[in-house]
């Protein structure tokens, strides 16, 4: 049984998955985290994400039962301006990121404690330390820009207004599209809380965009929210070859590895499977490289589709809305279902697409 020491930077979900697997092999594992607690950056969390996933297959792959942290979505609406399309909720789940008892991170942290993982909080990754890190150190620093800069990982800044709080509500969600942003706004309800995010890649969102979203919220659901924070993060969605498992003897993990969906920005499933792949990489680089390539093989095609097809369409939400209104709600839903069926075959979402975890 192995006994060498492994250092992991980042006590978010991908770092915790890697830590748990490595400690289960008998290794000494130390997780260093810049925050005073686990659960990812307090700039971005607590948060609530709606994501496509097969929780059972993913649990089997990562070696930890994560199903208790995933809440089935009861309804999902896609809004083109104010026109609503009721989207299918097949394999759609809410998951919380935080250090609250109901979060995925808490489930993983408790499992890490059970297998003897050690934690050093308020210990950030520093530029001056990188050259002396042992080969095989795992870097799982999430969305924080400094780590990308230190390691020379190409990234795109994203900008967002966010709001969250307590709410007794069903487990519903919506996605809102409008020309004022190049991505979308969304709200999710689960675990007695709500999370609301209006975000864009590479595009600042002014107060005008936020006020347009707030007007939409009032019209469609009577929601009023005054407590908004403006946040900025990083994501490796610059080029088709962004996914990368190894950098200068270090192992990339989670978002930093580029194992995410470049189309909608879904990152939960990629973080989970890349945590397991990073653990494999400590002792078997060849096997890990093969697994990483399998999970990210559709990334270039999805990335190019978004840049060349979707973004030009996305600039004219009015045309998309007009088409949906002409088709009517039911035909729009049928077309959406067909697009999802075809899209799953070439999606970049591990555990949801045929990039199966099982």
N, C-alpha and C positions, 0 to 999 in steps of 0.2 A: 504494500500500500504506500502511495506517494506521501511524502511529508514536507516537501519544499514549500517555501513561503510565497504567496502570491499577493500582490498589492492591486487593489482596484480603486480607481478614482471615480466616485459618484455613487450615491446611495439612493438612486432612483430605481425604477423597476428593472431595467436591463442589468445594472450593476448588481442588484440583489439576486436576480436569477443566476448570474454567473457565480456569485459568491456562494450561494446555496449549493450549487452543483459541485463546485470545487471542494468545499468543505466536506460534502458528502463522500468525496473520494479520499478523504483523510488528509487533505492539505491544510496548512495553516493559512488562513485568509484574513487579510486586513483591508477593510473598506475605509477609505478616506473621503470625507464629505465636507464641502465648504460651508454648508448650512449647519445650524445647531441641532438639526434632527434629520431623519431620513425623509424620503417622500418627494425628492426633487426640489428645484429652486423655489423659494418663497416668492420670487418675482412672478412666477407663472402658476403656482399652486397655492391653495387648493383649486382643483379644476375638475370638470366632469366632461368626459368624452363619449361621443356616440360613434361606434366603430363596427364595421363588419368583421366577424370572427367566428371560428368554430372553437368554442372554449374547451370542449372535451379533447379534440385532436391536439390542440395547442398544449393542453395540460400534459398529455401523454408525451409530447415531444420535449417539453422543458423539464419534465420530471417532477412537477409540483402541481397539485390540484388547485388551479386558479379559478375554478368555476364559481365558488361562493362570492367572488368580487364582481361578477358580471350580471347585470340586471337586464332582462329582455326588454326591448323597446316596445311600448304599447302602440304608439302611432308616430309616424314621421311624415311631415309635410314639407314639400319643396315649393317655395314661393318665387315666381318670376314677377318681380314687383309685388303686386297684390294678388296675382292669380295663383291659386293654390292647387297643387297636384298631390294627392295622397299616395306617397311612395310605399312600396312593399317593405316589410320589416323582417324579412327572412334573414336570419343570421345577423341581426342588428342588435347590439347591446350597448348599455351604458357602463362606464367604469370610472371610478373616482381615483384621482391622483392627489395624495396628501398624506399627512401622518395621523388623520382621524381614524377611529376604529373601523369604519366602513370602507376604507380604501384598499385598493390592490397593494399599495406599498406596505401597509400595515400587515396584511396577510404574508407578504414575502419577508418582511423584516422579522416577524415572529418565527418564521421557519428558519431564517438565518441564525437566530439566537439558539434555536433548538440544536443546530448542528455545529455550534461553536464558532461562528464568525465573529471577529472582533471589529469594533467601529472606533474611528477617530474623527469626531465631529469638529467643525470649525478648522478644518485642515484642507485648504484649497490646493488645486494644482497650480504650481507657479512655473513661469517660464524658465527660471534659472535651475529648476530641479529636473527638467526633462532629460537632459543629457546624461544624468547619473541614474536614471530609473533602470531597474533590472529588466533585462529582456523578458518579454511575456507579461509585463505590467498591462493591466486592462484599463482603458480610458473610456469612461461612460459619463461624460459631463453634460449630456443633454443638449439644451438649447442655448447655453451660455456662450456668447461671442468670444471671450478671451481664449478659451481652450482651442477654438478653431484657428485663431490667429497664431497661438503658440506652435501649433502642429502643422500649419500651412495647409489646412483643409479648405478648399474653395466652398464658399457658402453665400447664400443670399439672405439679406436682412428681411425680417418680416415685422410688420407693425400692426398693433391691435388695440382696440378699446375693449376692456373686459369689466364684467360685473358679476358678482356672485353673492349668495346669501341663503338663508333658510327658506324653505317652501314645502308645504304639504301639497303634493301634486301627483298625478299619475306619471308614469315613466315615459313621457312623450318627448318629442324634439321637433325642431324645424330648421330648415336651411333657407336663407334669403339671398337672392341674387339681384344686383342692381349695378348700373354703370358707374356708380360712385366708388366702387372697389373692384379690384381684379380677382378677388376670391369670393368670400361670402360671409354672411353673418349667421350665427346659429345659437340656439338655446337648447339646453338639455335639462331634464328634471329627473332626479333619482336620489335615493338615500337621504331624503328630507332636505335636499338642497337644490338650487338651480345654478347654472353657469351660463353666462351669456358672453359671446365673443364676436367682435366684428374685426376681420383681419384681411390683410393684403400682403403679397410678396413684393418687395422692392418699391413700395409706394406708400408714402406717408398718408395717413387718414386724418384730415382736418376735422374741425368741429362741425363743418357743414355736413360731412358724411355721417358723423355720429347722429346729428339731429335728424337727418333723413331716415336713418334706421329707427330712431326713437319714435318718429311720426308713424312709421310702419307698425311698430309694436302697439302703439295706442289704437290704431285703426283696426288691426286684425284681432287683437286679443285684449285690448283695454289695459295693457301693461304700462306701468310708469316706473322708470328706473333713473335715479339721479346720481348714484354712486358709481362712477366709472373711473378706472385707472387706465393710463396709457402705458403700454409695455412694448418692448422691442426685443426680438430674439434672433437667432440664427438657425438656418436649416440648409443642409447640403443638397440643394436642388438647382445647381448652376449648369450642369452638363450631363449628357447621357452616361458618362463614365464616373460619376461621383461616388457610387458605392465602392468602398475599399475597406478590407478587413485588417490589413497589416500596414503599419507606417513606422519605418526605422526601428524595427524590432518590437514595437508596441502593438497591442491588439485593440482595435477600435470596436466599440460596442454601442448598441442603441442608435439613436439618431446620428451620432458622430460617425458611425460606420456607413451611413447612407442607406441603410436597410429600412426604407420607408416608401410609402406610396407617393410618387411625384404628382399625381393627378389631383387628389383631394386633400393631400397632406396627412392621411391616416398614418399614425406612427406607433400605435399600441402593439399591433401584432408583430411588426418588424422589430420593435424593441425586445419583445419577449423571446422571439426565436434567435435574435442575434446575441442575447445574453447566454443562451445555451451554446451557440456556435463559438462564442468567445471562450467559454469554459473548455470546450473541446480543443480549441487552438492552443491552449497552454501545453498540452501533451502530444497533440497530433495535428500539426499545421496543415498537412496535406488533406486530411479528412475534413478539417474545418473549412479550408478553402473551397472544397467541393460542395459542402453544404451551403456556404455563403453564396457561391455562384448559382446554386439551384434556386435559392430564395430570391435572388436579385436578377435573375436572367431576363425578366420581362421589364425591368426598369428602363432600359434605353428606349424601347418601343413606346411605352406609356409616356415617358418624358417628351419624346418627339411629337407624339400625337397631341399632347397638350399645347406645345409651343406652336405647331404648324396648323392645327385644326381647331382645337378648342378655344384658345385665346382669341383668334379672330372672330369666332362666333360669340364668345363671351362679351366682346365689346358692344354687341348690339342685343342687349337683353330685351329691348322692345320688340325686335323681330322674333326672338324665341317666344316671348309672351304672345305675340300676335298669332304665331303658328299654333301654340297650345290652345288659345281661345277658339281658333278656327276648327281645330280637331275636336275640341270639347274635352271634358275631364276624363271620361272613360277611355276614349281612344288614346289620349295622352298617357294614361296609366299603362295601357297595353303596350304602347311603344316603349315606355320606360322599362317595363318588365322584360321585353325582348332585348333591349339594349343591355340590361343587367346580365341576362343569360349569356349573351355573346361576349360582353366585357369580362365576365368572370374567367373565361378561357385564357385571356391574355392580360389579366390584371396583375398588379405588382403587390398584392396584399397576401403575404404568407398566412396559411391557415384558413383563408376564405376562397382564394382562387385554387386552381389545380396545383399550385405550388404547395402541395399538401404537407402538413406537419406529421401525418400518420404514415 
